[in-house]
Amino acid sequence: MVQTHLSFIAHLNLRQSIAHVLLSLLWGLGITLTLCPEVHASTTPWYIEPSGPDTSPASIQSAPIKPGANTIVVAVIDSGVIAEHPALEGVLLPGFDMVAAQRNIRGTRSSNFAPDPRDATCGQRLVSSSFRTHGTEVASLIAGNGYENMWGVNPRARIVPIRIFSTCGMLPEDLIDAIRWAAGLKVEGTPNNQHPAHVINISIAGGVAQCRPELQRAINAARKNGTFVVAAAGNNFQKPLAEPANCEGVISVGALSAENKIENYSALDSRTTIYTAGGGPALRMSQAWAHNKLRVATAELSASGNERLIVMDKGIGTSFAAPVVSGFLSLLLSFNPNLKPQDWDAYVDSFVRQVPRLEKCVDCNPRGLVASGILTKFSK
């Protein structure tokens, strides 16, 4: 059994000299969370703004696209979701806590997909509560309802939250079960998912260098069932892809700055499928998007010690680039729900822009996401 452990990485904001703490929960797979109080929301998020003279070069330009007639389900496999957040009102479907009993402070798997409490402990060990909001932040980038201008890429998408890690970490087997359950496949000992996902978002990275056979089988089964699987490339500072992004058939997502440049923290690999906005240190320029953070629905402690549900521009990481792509896929599928994962290669050229190459990866041909091609292909 692979053990879960914690590591902390400090990342300096070049403009404001604020240390951003990246919490990596690793089991062989890991997840990166970003904590950095930033600007509160005020306008349309820069990474979805329509084309114009002041638009970020990395914007996917999806804001003007009205979703199609079909409601698309996206499963968010993550730390759980805070269902009470107003930016997710009307967005969430029944989900599941897939954390196995030996890692679950609740004692068993259940339909309670909420993250662990902020003050939860694992035995005698006090674990940072920063991961508590990660799944909520990811879900809001996909389908945020516009509360305080927290607009997801597809506000009409519906989210099935699936919790796979807790205060006591996670197991690789839980991810495999979560993928199968999300896609509507049978998982022994759990009730069937009544809302099988068209898209699975996995904002987790950091596993082994080669995709494990049992994980690949779960991904293959999900894709055979018609489900797209999207995974963060990982925040490993330009190292190759690891699980699950390196598994065959996964749409792996690297991170761009608002300038349309590959962020230094992003994995760098010729197998990376697509790049999109992931945010990073503030940029030394005057444009509104120069803060270079993604807007997310999140939570913070008030001065009185109570948790407040808020919207902030604070997201940094491939964990946040992945749901931008998942939101895009849900938007695309809202016009043509019959598209299958095997159709991706035939369609992707309609939705990309060139990204500057890095000398470190001579075999890489990085391409950024642009959603405006949907208007040409499907919108009337």
N, C-alpha and C positions, 0 to 999 in steps of 0.2 A: 504494500500500500504506500502510495506517495504521500508524504506529509505536507500539510499546509504550513507556511511560515510567512512572516511579515517583513517587508523591507521598506525603508523610507528614503526618498530621493529628494533633495532640495533643488528647486529650479528657480533661478533669479529672473524677475521681470526687469528687463533692461531699462525701461523708462521710469518706473516708479520704485525700483529697488525693493519690491515686495517678494518675499520668498514664497513660492508656490510649492506646496508639499504634495508629492505624488506617492500615494500609498499603493504598493503592489502586493496583492494577495496571491501567492504562488503555490501551486500544487504540482507543478509541471506545466499547468496552465496558470495564468495570473490575470489580474485585472487592475487597471490603473485608474485612480480616482484623483480629481483635481480640486483642491481647495484654495480659492483665491478670491476674497471679497473684491468685487469690481463695480462697474457702473450699473445702476438699476435701469430697467428697460424703459425706453421712451419711443422708439420708432420701429419700423419694419426691420427685422434682423438683416444685417448686411449680407449674409450668406445665401439669402433667397431673393434679394432685391431684383427688380426687373432691370434690363439693360438700359444704360444711360451714361452720361458723361461722368457722373460721380459714383458709379457702381463699382464695387470691389471686383478686381479681375478674377477672383475665385468664386464669385456668386454663381449659384446654379440657376438663378433667374426664374425660379418657379412661382414666385408670389402672384403673378398675374394669371396663372393657370387655374381655372375653376375645375375641381375634380370631376371626373366622369360619373356616370350613373351608378356604378357598382361600388359597394362598400367592401373595402379590402381589410383583411385581418392580418395584423403583424404581431408576432410573438416576441416579447422582450425577455430574453434569458439573462438574468442579472441578479441584483441584490434584493429584488422585490420592489414594489411601487407603493408610494404613499397615496392611497386612494382618495384621501380627503383634499388633496391639492386642487384648488379651483381651476388651475390651468388644464386639468385632466377631467373636469366634470363632463359627463356624457361620453367619455372616450373609452373607458375601461370595460372589458368583458370579464367574466369569471376566469380566474387564473389558478395557479397551484404552487404550493411550496414543495419543491422537489428535493429539498435538503434531507439527506438520509438521517435516520434517528441518531446515529453516533456523532453527528456534527450539528444536530438541531437542538437548541436549548428549549424548544417546545416539546421535544420528546418524540415527535413523529412527523411524517409527511401529512399535509392537509390542504384544504382549499384556502387557507389563510396566507396570501401572498405578500403581506406587509413585511417590510424589513424589520430587523430586530430593533428594540428600543435603543435610544441614543446612549443610555447608561448600562447597556447589557455587558455582562462579563462571561468569559469562558473559563469555568472553574475559578481559580484564584487570579487569573490573568485578566487585567483590564485592557480591552482592545479598543483602538481608536474607532470612534463612531462615524468617521468620515465616509465610510462606504454606504451608510444608511441612505443617502440621497441619490446614489449613483443611478439606480434603475429608474427613479422618478425623472431624473435629468435626461436620460436617454429616451424614455417614452415621450417626453415633451417635445424633443426635437423631431420626432416622427409625426406626432398628431396633436400638439398643443392647440388649444381651442381659441386662442387669441386673448385670454385673460392677461391684462397688463402687457399687451403686445407680444405675448409668448405664442407665436404662430409656429406650428409644426409645418413640415413640408406638405403634408396632406392632412388638414384638420378633420377630414371626414373618414380617415382611417380609424380602425378600432384596434385597441391593444389588449392582448392576452398576456398578463404578467406571469412570469415563471421564475420563482426564486430558486437559485442553486447554490448560493453561499450565504453563510451566516457569521455570527460573531466567532464561531469555532471553525471557520473556513469552509472548505468544500472538498468533494471527492470527484475524480474523473468520471466515475460511473453515473454521478448525478447529472452531469452535462449530457451524457449519452441518453439517459432516460428523458431529460428535458427536451432534447431535439426530437426524439420519437413522439413524445406526448404532444409537443407543439404542432407537429405535422399531422396529428390525428391518428397516429399509429398506437397499437396496444402496448402498454407498459404494465407489467405484472404488478398487481396489488394496488393499482390506482384506477379511479374512474376514468372513463373515456373523456377526451376533450371534445366538448360539444361545439367548439368553434375552431376547427382546424385552420392553421395559419397559411396564408398565401406566401408570407415572407417571415423568416426567422432572423432576428437581429441578435448577434452575439458580440457584445462589446467586451470581449475577454481575449487576452493574448498572453503568450509567454511560455507555451508548452514545449514539448520536445521538437527536435529538428525535423523529424519525419512523422507524418500523421499516423497515429496508431491504428491498426486494422479495425478494432472495434469501434473507434470513433468514425473512421471512414465508412464503415458499414451503415452506421446510423445516418450519416449525411447522405449516402447513396439512397437509402430507403426514403428519406424525406424528399429528396429531389425526384425520385421515381413517383412519389405521391403528388408531385406538382408544386412543391414548396421551394422557393428561393432561399438560399442560406447565405447570409451576409455576416462577415466577421471583421473586426478591427485588425489591422496589420500588426499593431503592437507598438509600444513606446520604448523600443529597445536601442534607440540611437544608432540607426542606420545599419543594424545587423539584419540577417536574412529572416524571412517569415518563420514563425513557429506555429504550433497548434493554436486554434483550429484553422487559422488563415491559410496554412500551407496544405490543407486537405484538398483533394481533387474536387472540383465542382463548386467550391466556395468562392463567393465574390469577396475578395480581400480588399480592404479599404485603407489606403494611406492618407496622411494628413497634409494639408496645404495651409500656408499662411493666407491672410487676406490679400496678399500681393501675388497669389498664384505660384508660390514657390514651395517646394517640399520642406516641411519643417524638420529641423535638425533631429528632433526626438523620434521621428517616424521611422519604422522599419524601411529598409531599402532592399528591394529584391525585384528581379525582372518578372517574377510571377505575380506581383501585386496587380490586381485587376484594374483598379480605378483609384484616383485620388480626389479628395474634396476637402472643403474647409474643415480644419480641425483646431484652428486657433494656436496661439503661442504668445511669446513676449510682445509687448506693445511695440508698434512700428514707429520709427522716427519720421513721421509725416503728418500733414494737417487734416487728412480726410477723416470723415466720421467713423470709418471702419478701422482706423489705425489702432484702436484698443485691442483688436485682434483676438477677441474672445467670443465664444458662442453663447447665445442666450438660452437659459435653461430654467425650468421650474425646479425649485430647490427648497431648502429649509435651513434656518439658522436659529441660534439661541438668542432670545432677547436679553436685555439687561437684567430682567427679573428671573432669567433662567428658563423661560418657557420657549417652546419651539414655535417659530413663526414660519408660515408657508409663504414663500416669496418668489419673485422672478428676478434673475440677475444675469448680467453678461459676465460669465466666469468660466465657461467650459473650455478646456484645453485637452487635446489628446486624440489619438485615433479612436478611442472609445466614443468620442462625440462625432467624429467624421462618419463612422459606420451608420448611425441612425439617419444621417442626412441621405445616405444612399438608400437605406431601407424605406425612408419616407418617399424618396423619388420612385422606387419600384412600386410602392403602393399607389402612387399617383398614376404611373404608367398603366398599372393593372386596372385601375378604376375605369379606364377607357377600353381596355381589352383584357378581361379576366381570363381568357383562354390561353394567354401566353404561358409557356412552360420554361423552367430553368434552362433547358436545352436550346431555347430560342435566344438566349442572351447574346451570343456571339454574332447572330444575324442582325441584332438591333443596336448593339452598343455604339457602332460608329456614328449613329445619328445623334448621339448624346455626349460627345466628348470634345474637348479642346486640348491643344498641346500644352504641356507643362515643361518648363526648362529642365533639361537633364542635369544630373550631377556627375562629375568626372569619376566619382568613386564607383559608379555602376555603369560601365560602358555598354552593357547588354540591356539596360533599362530603356523603355520607351514610355515614360510616364504620361498619362492622359487624365485630364480633369473632367468632372461631370458638368454638363449643361443640360438643364431640363427643357429648355425652350423648344427643342425638337419635337416634343409632344404635341405642341400646337400645330406643327406642320403635318404630323402623321395622323393625329386623332381628333383634335379639337375642332368643333364646327362653329 
